[in-house]
């Protein structure tokens, strides 16, 4: 919702830039998609290592 409000403000201030941004947005999203997927993968790996690190404490029953 915030993105839409910012786009509306940009449209009022400078409509040619807003139209160009509207057209280029899908291409930029496609360009950044591999980096988003990489971020999900790294987050999953870090969550796995965190769970593995805390496993002995969970087995013992520590808090």
N, C-alpha and C positions, 0 to 999 in steps of 0.2 A: 504494500500500500504506500509506503514511504517513497519507493521508487517512482510510482505513478504520480505522486504529488510533486516530486522533484522534476519529473518530465513535464508536467503541466506548467510549472514555473518557468522552466527552460523554454517551453513553447511560447509563453507570453513574452519572455524577454527577447528570444532570438529564434523564431520559428524555423529558419533553414537548418540550423544546427540540430534542433529537436527532430526534424524529419530525417536527417542523415543518421542521427543516433538510433531512431526507430528502425531504419532500414538495416543498419550495421549490427544491431543487437543480436540477431540470430547467428550471424557469422562469428561474432566474438564468443558467443556461448559455445558454439561448436569447437572453436579453437581452444577454449579453456576446459572442455569436457575431459580430456585425458588427465589433466592436472587434478580435477575434482575426483576422478576415479583413483588416482594415485594417493590422494589425501585420505580417501576412505580405506584403502588398503593399508596404508601406514598406520592409521588410527586403529584398525583391527589388529594388526601385528603388535602394536604397543599395548592394547588391551589384553591380548593373549599373554604377553610377557609379564604384565602386571598381575594377572591371575595366577600365572605360574610362580611368580615371586612370593605371593601371599598364600600359596597353597599350604606350605607347612604350618603356618600360623592358624589357618582355618581347620586343618586336620587336628591340631592340638586343642583347639577351641579357644585360643586367645582372642582378645578384642583389639 
